[in-house]
Amino acid sequence: RRARNARGLSLAQVAEATGVSRSLLSLIETGRSDITIGRLSRLARLYDIRLADLVPEPRHPDLLVVRADDRRGVHYQTEGIDVEILMPEGPHALQALLTTLSPRASMKDFIVQPNEIFILVLEGKVRTEFADGRDIVLDAGDSAAFVSGEGGHRHTNLSDETTRLVVVISRTQPR
């Protein structure tokens, strides 16, 4: 809500720009509804903020190291997905994430990411589906690099076990 108000946008304007209904936006802003990764990504793009800006600050910030017990992250309960930030804030040209998908979990929405993405499957089996109809299936130990395209991409855990993957996203310029 603070980000929306800071930009002088109404719920109706945000709904039209993102495709997220006004009623759902209101529920999300008041903490009465969970949000999907894709919807949060669309809101962050509209508000020109990073997803990392929406998670709590680490207890012990460090420019070089992120301690395992001090990772910032977001839990998307509706989708059964956790995303943790692996790389400390700073002047990096990359963003590194650890994504954990519960058994058979799937992203509901496509995430539009104009930059190159690298994924490494640590355990489990994942399908990355692209809005243009392409898809890739990766097992533990497999990796891939891609640009998701205009329509975006989404991940699905094809396993009855937890799937974990490292996701590295290039940035157009270091922060």
Backbone as ProteinMPNN parsed JSONL, in Angstrom:
{"seq_chain_A": "RRARNARGLSLAQVAEATGVSRSLLSLIETGRSDITIGRLSRLARLYDIRLADLVPEPRHPDLLVVRADDRRGVHYQTEGIDVEILMPEGPHALQALLTTLSPRASMKDFIVQPNEIFILVLEGKVRTEFADGRDIVLDAGDSAAFVSGEGGHRHTNLSDETTRLVVVISRTQPR", "coords_chain_A": {"N_chain_A": [[0.825, -1.189, 0.0], [1.967, 1.209, 0.799], [3.856, 1.63, -1.26], [2.169, 1.917, -3.474], [0.612, 4.163, -2.733], [2.666, 6.066, -2.501], [3.247, 6.516, -5.12], [1.008, 7.695, -5.972], [-1.141, 6.236, -6.984], [-4.316, 4.752, -7.677], [-6.303, 1.966, -6.497], [-7.777, 1.018, -8.652], [-6.287, 1.936, -10.872], [-3.898, 0.49, -10.526], [-4.884, -2.105, -10.708], [-5.756, -2.153, -13.383], [-3.3, -1.805, -14.722], [-1.832, -4.063, -13.981], [-3.401, -6.337, -14.131], [-4.383, -7.548, -11.901], [-7.089, -7.99, -9.789], [-9.048, -5.319, -8.272], [-10.262, -5.961, -5.817], [-8.728, -8.16, -4.94], [-6.218, -6.938, -4.746], [-6.735, -5.165, -2.638], [-7.186, -6.996, -0.541], [-4.651, -8.184, -0.416], [-3.042, -5.977, 0.251], [-3.942, -5.479, 2.826], [-3.125, -7.67, 4.155], [-4.757, -9.897, 4.19], [-4.793, -11.808, 2.264], [-2.83, -14.123, 0.422], [-0.173, -13.809, -1.998], [0.772, -14.498, -5.364], [3.924, -15.41, -6.879], [4.186, -14.395, -9.482], [2.233, -12.318, -9.587], [3.195, -10.612, -7.58], [5.608, -9.947, -8.744], [4.709, -8.49, -10.99], [3.543, -6.287, -9.699], [5.809, -5.203, -8.416], [7.333, -4.431, -10.654], [5.645, -2.431, -11.715], [5.677, -0.552, -9.61], [8.299, 0.045, -9.653], [10.221, -1.19, -7.979], [12.429, -3.518, -6.354], [12.006, -7.035, -5.792], [13.503, -7.842, -3.645], [13.43, -5.617, -2.047], [11.12, -5.876, -0.673], [11.266, -7.719, 1.32], [12.155, -8.637, 4.714], [14.899, -6.922, 6.303], [18.218, -8.288, 6.643], [19.463, -9.623, 9.756], [22.159, -9.286, 10.3], [23.647, -7.473, 8.311], [25.917, -7.703, 5.588], [28.392, -6.827, 3.259], [29.664, -8.727, 1.735], [28.988, -11.361, 2.467], [26.339, -13.692, 2.963], [24.855, -15.16, 5.585], [23.716, -18.48, 6.273], [21.7, -18.691, 8.199], [20.62, -16.215, 8.129], [19.352, -15.421, 5.859], [17.337, -13.476, 3.721], [13.96, -13.758, 2.674], [10.99, -14.882, 0.887], [7.892, -16.407, 1.472], [5.64, -18.054, -0.441], [2.753, -19.0, 0.205], [0.336, -19.893, -1.012], [1.227, -21.019, -3.395], [3.116, -22.814, -2.526], [5.865, -22.296, -2.438], [9.142, -21.219, -1.694], [11.369, -18.491, -1.665], [14.645, -17.536, -1.365], [17.112, -15.043, -0.76], [20.323, -15.196, -1.947], [22.565, -13.67, -2.428], [24.362, -10.934, -1.151], [23.138, -7.556, -0.719], [24.351, -5.004, -2.84], [26.89, -3.776, -5.102], [26.394, -5.579, -7.319], [26.289, -7.363, -10.438], [24.62, -9.417, -10.692], [21.83, -11.349, -9.504], [21.176, -13.688, -7.053], [19.281, -16.505, -6.166], [17.697, -18.891, -3.997], [15.426, -21.239, -4.708], [12.763, -23.021, -3.436], [10.582, -25.582, -4.039], [7.626, -27.012, -2.992], [6.438, -30.459, -2.902], [5.099, -31.187, -6.05], [4.449, -28.52, -6.441], [3.58, -25.456, -8.121], [4.13, -22.536, -10.046], [1.63, -20.179, -10.456], [1.332, -18.012, -12.182], [2.965, -16.529, -15.055], [6.281, -15.25, -14.992], [7.657, -12.344, -16.05], [10.775, -11.735, -17.2], [13.203, -9.819, -18.376], [15.936, -10.147, -18.467], [18.872, -12.29, -18.721], [18.685, -15.606, -17.427], [19.948, -18.087, -15.259], [19.636, -21.412, -14.236], [20.134, -23.949, -11.789], [19.452, -27.159, -10.9], [19.288, -28.404, -7.764], [18.131, -30.478, -6.302], [15.533, -32.838, -7.022], [13.02, -32.439, -9.6], [12.261, -30.316, -12.235], [10.016, -28.46, -14.3], [10.329, -25.922, -16.614], [8.281, -23.682, -17.976], [7.421, -21.768, -20.787], [5.694, -18.836, -21.849], [5.41, -18.688, -24.574], [5.067, -21.256, -25.405], [7.256, -22.966, -25.348], [9.16, -25.383, -23.422], [11.244, -26.691, -20.8], [12.672, -29.512, -19.204], [14.261, -30.349, -16.262], [16.459, -32.359, -14.367], [17.868, -33.221, -11.121], [21.045, -31.796, -10.797], [21.14, -30.927, -13.411], [21.351, -28.025, -15.552], [20.415, -24.815, -16.925], [20.292, -22.025, -19.19], [18.58, -19.065, -20.041], [16.444, -16.602, -21.649], [13.419, -15.387, -20.663], [11.519, -14.251, -22.342], [8.864, -12.212, -23.84], [6.362, -13.043, -22.785], [7.026, -14.384, -20.49], [8.019, -16.825, -17.927], [7.525, -19.868, -15.989], [7.841, -22.076, -13.162], [7.451, -25.567, -12.405], [7.245, -28.113, -10.028], [7.974, -31.338, -10.708], [8.121, -33.505, -9.14], [7.412, -35.798, -6.423], [8.695, -35.097, -4.216], [10.503, -32.51, -2.437], [11.73, -29.887, -4.463], [14.666, -28.157, -5.239], [16.268, -25.254, -6.417], [18.921, -23.275, -7.696], [18.781, -19.993, -8.724], [20.013, -17.665, -10.919], [20.091, -14.379, -11.871], [20.852, -12.108, -14.372], [21.641, -8.651, -14.216], [20.775, -5.588, -15.793], [22.408, -3.539, -15.137], [24.802, -3.115, -12.534], [23.807, -2.64, -9.088]], "CA_chain_A": [[0.0, 0.0, 0.0], [2.859, 2.376, 0.841], [4.428, 1.835, -2.588], [1.094, 2.418, -4.343], [0.298, 5.534, -2.321], [3.811, 6.93, -2.803], [3.205, 6.818, -6.548], [-0.266, 8.365, -6.238], [-1.982, 5.361, -7.808], [-5.505, 4.174, -7.056], [-6.429, 0.519, -6.697], [-8.273, 0.802, -10.014], [-5.164, 2.121, -11.801], [-2.978, -0.645, -10.366], [-5.577, -3.278, -11.245], [-5.718, -2.098, -14.846], [-1.92, -1.934, -15.193], [-1.229, -5.356, -13.646], [-4.311, -7.457, -14.331], [-4.777, -8.073, -10.597], [-8.345, -7.308, -9.468], [-9.028, -4.353, -7.166], [-10.603, -6.626, -4.552], [-7.576, -8.946, -4.5], [-5.193, -5.977, -4.324], [-7.112, -4.689, -1.307], [-6.938, -8.094, 0.404], [-3.195, -8.346, -0.299], [-2.515, -4.82, 0.981], [-4.324, -5.551, 4.238], [-2.596, -8.909, 4.721], [-5.798, -10.913, 4.299], [-4.654, -12.771, 1.179], [-1.483, -14.407, -0.054], [0.055, -13.354, -3.359], [1.631, -15.392, -6.135], [5.193, -14.819, -7.315], [3.946, -13.632, -10.705], [1.527, -11.08, -9.28], [4.116, -9.746, -6.851], [6.574, -9.468, -9.733], [4.049, -7.44, -11.782], [3.413, -5.104, -8.845], [7.146, -4.634, -8.215], [7.7, -3.73, -11.891], [4.839, -1.212, -11.809], [6.133, 0.381, -8.585], [9.732, 0.226, -9.87], [10.979, -1.66, -6.82], [12.914, -4.89, -6.461], [11.389, -7.965, -4.849], [14.352, -7.843, -2.448], [13.04, -4.487, -1.203], [9.878, -6.214, 0.021], [11.513, -8.718, 2.362], [12.814, -8.034, 5.877], [16.349, -6.743, 6.267], [18.939, -9.298, 7.427], [19.855, -9.193, 11.103], [23.577, -8.946, 10.286], [24.001, -7.171, 6.924], [27.333, -7.79, 5.225], [28.521, -6.561, 1.825], [30.284, -9.846, 1.047], [28.535, -12.685, 2.893], [25.0, -13.916, 3.512], [24.887, -16.354, 6.433], [22.582, -19.364, 6.035], [20.615, -18.427, 9.153], [20.252, -14.801, 8.043], [18.873, -15.136, 4.509], [16.017, -12.87, 3.549], [13.189, -14.535, 1.717], [9.545, -14.755, 0.831], [7.162, -17.669, 1.384], [4.401, -17.936, -1.199], [1.988, -20.11, 0.764], [-0.642, -20.368, -1.988], [1.894, -21.823, -4.41], [4.027, -23.779, -1.916], [7.193, -21.953, -2.94], [9.961, -20.302, -0.901], [12.473, -17.879, -2.405], [15.609, -16.912, -0.455], [18.144, -14.252, -1.427], [21.638, -15.769, -1.658], [23.64, -12.711, -2.666], [24.122, -9.717, -0.375], [22.899, -6.322, -1.467], [25.593, -4.329, -3.167], [27.085, -3.398, -6.507], [26.542, -6.804, -8.101], [25.6, -7.427, -11.725], [23.814, -10.634, -10.642], [20.986, -11.619, -8.343], [21.151, -15.129, -6.858], [18.168, -16.925, -5.32], [17.455, -20.309, -3.767], [13.989, -21.459, -4.806], [12.35, -24.326, -2.948], [9.215, -25.877, -4.432], [7.035, -28.151, -2.308], [6.062, -31.511, -3.857], [4.1, -30.867, -7.083], [4.137, -27.084, -6.437], [3.655, -24.824, -9.428], [3.839, -21.105, -10.134], [0.369, -19.979, -11.165], [1.487, -16.977, -13.204], [4.258, -16.391, -15.707], [7.098, -14.128, -14.548], [8.368, -11.722, -17.17], [12.122, -11.349, -16.784], [13.884, -9.499, -19.627], [17.366, -10.44, -18.384], [19.247, -13.702, -18.805], [18.509, -16.386, -16.207], [20.623, -19.377, -15.166], [19.128, -22.229, -13.136], [20.795, -25.209, -11.48], [18.581, -27.952, -10.046], [20.059, -29.075, -6.714], [17.444, -31.744, -6.034], [14.192, -32.907, -7.57], [12.818, -32.361, -11.052], [11.48, -29.11, -12.506], [9.706, -28.065, -15.68], [10.224, -24.489, -16.825], [7.368, -23.481, -19.088], [7.456, -20.412, -21.319], [4.395, -18.418, -22.372], [5.369, -18.893, -26.026], [4.862, -22.678, -25.691], [8.457, -23.771, -25.097], [9.387, -25.812, -22.044], [12.41, -27.536, -20.571], [12.571, -30.324, -17.996], [15.592, -30.543, -15.701], [16.61, -33.213, -13.188], [18.938, -32.82, -10.207], [22.348, -31.691, -11.436], [21.004, -30.26, -14.71], [21.281, -26.567, -15.524], [20.003, -24.189, -18.176], [20.328, -20.564, -19.248], [17.563, -18.624, -20.983], [15.715, -15.357, -21.452], [12.05, -15.919, -20.655], [10.715, -13.703, -23.426], [7.832, -11.233, -23.495], [5.284, -13.625, -21.993], [7.563, -14.866, -19.227], [8.235, -18.238, -17.648], [7.121, -20.327, -14.666], [8.402, -23.374, -12.786], [6.594, -26.574, -11.784], [7.942, -29.259, -9.45], [7.42, -32.572, -11.261], [8.476, -34.564, -8.197], [6.653, -35.963, -5.179], [9.606, -34.627, -3.174], [10.875, -31.105, -2.561], [12.7, -29.537, -5.501], [15.402, -26.931, -4.918], [17.107, -24.79, -7.51], [19.592, -21.98, -7.618], [18.415, -19.14, -9.852], [20.877, -16.492, -11.027], [19.536, -13.453, -12.857], [21.742, -10.996, -14.691], [21.019, -7.335, -14.164], [21.267, -4.748, -16.883], [23.525, -2.787, -14.574], [24.943, -3.364, -11.091], [23.151, -1.658, -8.195]], "C_chain_A": [[0.871, 1.255, 0.0], [3.441, 2.673, -0.535], [3.394, 2.414, -3.54], [0.777, 3.88, -4.013], [1.428, 6.507, -2.644], [3.836, 7.342, -4.271], [1.885, 7.466, -6.954], [-1.211, 7.546, -7.095], [-3.177, 4.853, -7.014], [-5.481, 2.66, -7.259], [-6.881, 0.207, -8.12], [-7.148, 0.936, -11.04], [-4.191, 0.947, -11.735], [-3.603, -1.906, -10.953], [-5.503, -3.303, -12.768], [-4.306, -2.342, -15.386], [-1.344, -3.333, -14.991], [-2.109, -6.567, -13.939], [-4.71, -8.15, -13.038], [-6.018, -7.295, -10.168], [-8.196, -6.361, -8.279], [-9.304, -5.043, -5.84], [-9.437, -7.461, -4.042], [-6.448, -8.032, -4.037], [-5.473, -5.472, -2.913], [-6.84, -5.752, -0.251], [-5.443, -8.285, 0.641], [-2.612, -7.208, 0.538], [-2.844, -4.856, 2.469], [-3.885, -6.858, 4.896], [-3.622, -10.012, 4.875], [-5.769, -11.921, 3.168], [-3.184, -12.923, 0.821], [-1.385, -13.903, -1.493], [0.957, -14.358, -4.059], [2.91, -14.648, -6.529], [4.971, -13.925, -8.537], [3.254, -12.312, -10.45], [2.43, -10.104, -8.537], [5.15, -9.147, -7.798], [5.97, -8.341, -10.58], [3.907, -6.155, -10.97], [4.765, -4.419, -8.652], [7.603, -3.876, -9.464], [6.94, -2.407, -12.004], [5.351, -0.153, -10.831], [7.625, 0.689, -8.694], [10.537, -0.054, -8.591], [11.4, -3.1, -7.057], [12.173, -5.764, -5.464], [12.184, -7.998, -3.551], [13.997, -6.703, -1.5], [11.81, -4.798, -0.353], [10.056, -7.24, 1.132], [12.278, -8.069, 3.51], [14.332, -7.935, 5.702], [17.023, -7.861, 7.063], [19.335, -8.736, 8.791], [21.286, -8.682, 11.121], [24.012, -8.645, 8.854], [25.513, -7.156, 6.706], [27.408, -7.577, 3.722], [29.09, -7.742, 1.045], [29.616, -11.187, 1.298], [27.076, -12.645, 3.337], [25.076, -15.225, 4.285], [23.601, -17.154, 6.233], [21.415, -19.059, 6.961], [20.125, -16.979, 9.102], [19.775, -14.423, 6.638], [17.505, -14.493, 4.549], [15.259, -13.708, 2.531], [11.708, -14.271, 1.826], [8.949, -16.15, 0.703], [5.843, -17.397, 0.681], [3.542, -19.147, -0.846], [1.028, -20.721, -0.252], [-0.004, -21.312, -2.998], [2.811, -22.898, -3.812], [5.468, -23.565, -2.345], [7.864, -20.977, -1.979], [11.084, -19.778, -1.783], [13.353, -17.161, -1.396], [16.671, -16.184, -1.266], [19.512, -14.76, -0.987], [22.783, -14.773, -1.745], [23.365, -11.441, -1.88], [23.844, -8.529, -1.283], [24.243, -5.667, -1.746], [25.71, -4.104, -4.649], [27.283, -4.614, -7.417], [25.76, -6.718, -9.407], [24.701, -8.652, -11.796], [22.922, -10.618, -9.414], [20.911, -13.135, -8.229], [20.083, -15.489, -5.829], [18.215, -18.433, -5.126], [15.947, -20.479, -3.75], [13.68, -22.885, -4.385], [10.878, -24.514, -3.284], [8.747, -27.122, -3.683], [6.675, -29.222, -3.341], [4.895, -31.075, -4.746], [3.688, -29.397, -7.121], [4.335, -26.498, -7.83], [3.371, -23.334, -9.311], [2.574, -20.94, -10.96], [0.529, -19.029, -12.345], [2.875, -17.045, -13.832], [4.968, -15.157, -15.145], [7.848, -13.603, -15.762], [9.702, -11.228, -16.636], [12.924, -11.086, -18.063], [15.374, -9.847, -19.637], [17.621, -11.94, -18.458], [19.148, -14.356, -17.429], [19.285, -17.692, -16.342], [19.98, -20.137, -14.018], [19.929, -23.514, -13.029], [19.875, -25.951, -10.521], [19.452, -28.714, -9.057], [19.462, -30.428, -6.367], [16.047, -31.667, -6.61], [14.175, -32.83, -9.082], [11.874, -31.196, -11.329], [11.223, -28.948, -14.006], [9.612, -26.548, -15.684], [9.433, -24.306, -18.114], [7.422, -22.012, -19.492], [6.107, -20.077, -21.939], [4.278, -18.626, -23.877], [5.254, -20.371, -26.409], [6.084, -23.558, -25.494], [8.425, -24.3, -23.663], [10.652, -26.648, -21.991], [12.172, -28.284, -19.258], [13.989, -30.629, -17.533], [15.512, -31.418, -14.458], [17.72, -32.664, -12.31], [20.278, -32.871, -10.927], [22.307, -31.006, -12.786], [20.958, -28.746, -14.512], [20.864, -26.056, -16.887], [20.15, -22.684, -18.049], [19.333, -20.131, -20.317], [17.149, -17.185, -20.682], [14.256, -15.757, -21.608], [11.167, -15.374, -21.77], [9.604, -12.806, -22.911], [6.749, -11.785, -22.583], [5.725, -14.193, -20.666], [7.717, -16.373, -19.138], [7.674, -18.564, -16.264], [7.661, -21.733, -14.449], [7.336, -24.259, -12.158], [7.472, -27.694, -11.268], [7.256, -30.518, -9.961], [7.599, -33.757, -10.316], [7.506, -34.619, -7.016], [7.492, -35.572, -3.974], [9.856, -33.13, -3.387], [11.884, -30.94, -3.688], [13.335, -28.208, -5.11], [16.255, -26.544, -6.106], [17.726, -23.448, -7.188], [19.232, -21.23, -8.889], [19.321, -17.921, -9.815], [20.351, -15.644, -12.18], [20.547, -12.337, -13.103], [20.953, -9.706, -14.572], [21.58, -6.515, -15.302], [22.422, -3.887, -16.428], [23.602, -3.092, -13.077], [24.236, -2.281, -10.298], [24.184, -1.014, -7.331]], "O_chain_A": [[0.576, 2.232, -0.689], [3.516, 3.833, -0.94], [3.706, 3.305, -4.329], [0.685, 4.722, -4.906], [1.171, 7.65, -3.021], [4.381, 8.389, -4.621], [1.663, 7.753, -8.13], [-2.002, 8.105, -7.855], [-3.064, 4.559, -5.824], [-4.731, 2.144, -8.088], [-6.417, -0.761, -8.723], [-7.065, 0.139, -11.974], [-3.717, 0.468, -12.765], [-2.923, -2.685, -11.62], [-5.222, -4.34, -13.369], [-4.142, -3.018, -16.402], [-0.462, -3.75, -15.742], [-1.62, -7.695, -13.989], [-5.31, -9.225, -13.07], [-6.004, -6.064, -10.179], [-7.352, -6.558, -7.405], [-8.65, -4.744, -4.841], [-9.175, -7.478, -2.839], [-5.789, -8.323, -3.038], [-4.562, -5.364, -2.092], [-6.319, -5.442, 0.82], [-5.017, -8.521, 1.771], [-1.79, -7.44, 1.424], [-2.094, -4.316, 3.282], [-4.225, -7.126, 6.048], [-3.391, -10.97, 5.613], [-6.626, -12.803, 3.106], [-2.402, -11.975, 0.906], [-2.399, -13.606, -2.125], [1.802, -14.993, -3.428], [2.96, -13.419, -6.512], [5.512, -12.822, -8.608], [3.632, -11.292, -11.025], [2.432, -8.908, -8.829], [5.521, -7.981, -7.667], [6.642, -7.348, -10.857], [4.125, -5.061, -11.491], [4.855, -3.193, -8.716], [8.192, -2.801, -9.354], [7.526, -1.381, -12.348], [5.448, 1.02, -11.189], [8.157, 1.491, -7.927], [11.399, 0.727, -8.188], [10.799, -3.811, -7.863], [11.757, -5.289, -4.407], [11.61, -8.163, -2.475], [14.228, -6.799, -0.295], [11.497, -4.061, 0.581], [9.091, -7.59, 1.812], [12.969, -7.069, 3.313], [14.952, -8.765, 5.037], [16.464, -8.334, 8.053], [19.518, -7.529, 8.953], [21.605, -7.754, 11.864], [24.68, -9.473, 8.234], [26.275, -6.66, 7.536], [26.569, -8.096, 2.984], [29.009, -7.761, -0.183], [29.664, -12.068, 0.439], [26.634, -11.703, 3.994], [25.334, -16.279, 3.704], [22.528, -16.58, 6.047], [20.258, -19.158, 6.551], [19.313, -16.565, 9.93], [19.79, -13.249, 6.268], [16.628, -14.905, 5.308], [15.859, -14.297, 1.632], [11.234, -13.554, 2.707], [9.434, -16.974, -0.072], [5.029, -16.603, 1.153], [3.597, -20.18, -1.512], [0.921, -21.944, -0.34], [-0.623, -22.293, -3.413], [3.238, -23.803, -4.529], [6.205, -24.522, -2.586], [7.238, -20.028, -1.507], [11.679, -20.529, -2.555], [12.888, -16.29, -0.661], [17.081, -16.651, -2.329], [19.826, -14.758, 0.203], [23.856, -15.011, -1.192], [22.252, -10.917, -1.929], [24.252, -8.496, -2.444], [25.17, -5.781, -0.943], [24.727, -4.23, -5.379], [28.236, -4.662, -8.194], [24.707, -6.085, -9.475], [24.084, -8.911, -12.829], [23.22, -9.96, -8.417], [20.61, -13.806, -9.216], [19.987, -14.872, -4.769], [18.713, -19.164, -5.983], [15.264, -19.932, -2.884], [14.258, -23.838, -4.908], [10.03, -23.72, -2.877], [9.399, -28.164, -3.735], [6.613, -28.925, -4.534], [3.847, -30.653, -4.258], [2.691, -29.053, -7.756], [5.151, -26.984, -8.613], [2.481, -22.919, -8.569], [2.464, -21.504, -12.049], [-0.083, -19.233, -13.393], [3.826, -17.545, -13.232], [4.33, -14.144, -14.858], [8.584, -14.341, -16.417], [9.749, -10.401, -15.725], [13.287, -12.031, -18.762], [16.005, -9.843, -20.694], [16.712, -12.751, -18.282], [19.48, -13.751, -16.41], [19.283, -18.323, -17.399], [19.792, -19.578, -12.937], [20.346, -24.092, -14.032], [19.55, -25.439, -9.449], [20.253, -29.562, -9.448], [20.184, -31.404, -6.163], [15.445, -30.596, -6.686], [15.167, -33.112, -9.753], [10.807, -31.101, -10.723], [12.069, -29.249, -14.847], [8.907, -25.957, -14.866], [9.861, -24.719, -19.192], [7.464, -21.125, -18.64], [5.449, -20.955, -22.499], [3.17, -18.73, -24.403], [5.331, -20.712, -27.589], [5.959, -24.782, -25.474], [7.75, -23.74, -22.8], [11.077, -27.233, -22.988], [11.556, -27.761, -18.33], [14.817, -31.106, -18.309], [14.631, -31.252, -13.614], [18.435, -31.745, -12.71], [20.607, -33.859, -11.582], [23.341, -30.543, -13.268], [20.579, -28.254, -13.45], [20.949, -26.773, -17.883], [20.134, -22.135, -16.948], [19.248, -20.751, -21.377], [17.453, -16.633, -19.625], [13.897, -16.403, -22.593], [10.156, -15.991, -22.106], [9.42, -12.656, -21.703], [6.265, -11.077, -21.7], [4.892, -14.459, -19.799], [7.568, -17.096, -20.123], [7.385, -17.669, -15.471], [7.906, -22.48, -15.396], [6.434, -23.777, -11.472], [8.349, -28.177, -11.984], [6.079, -30.741, -9.676], [7.261, -34.887, -10.666], [6.872, -33.626, -6.662], [7.045, -35.702, -2.834], [9.458, -32.566, -4.406], [12.788, -31.762, -3.846], [12.653, -27.266, -4.707], [16.891, -27.393, -6.73], [17.138, -22.608, -6.507], [19.359, -21.759, -9.993], [19.393, -17.223, -8.803], [20.187, -16.12, -13.303], [21.034, -11.704, -12.165], [19.744, -9.679, -14.802], [22.717, -6.717, -15.727], [23.306, -3.542, -17.213], [22.576, -3.304, -12.432], [24.08, -1.152, -10.764], [23.855, -0.159, -6.508]]}, "name": "protein", "num_of_chains": 1, "seq": "RRARNARGLSLAQVAEATGVSRSLLSLIETGRSDITIGRLSRLARLYDIRLADLVPEPRHPDLLVVRADDRRGVHYQTEGIDVEILMPEGPHALQALLTTLSPRASMKDFIVQPNEIFILVLEGKVRTEFADGRDIVLDAGDSAAFVSGEGGHRHTNLSDETTRLVVVISRTQPR"}
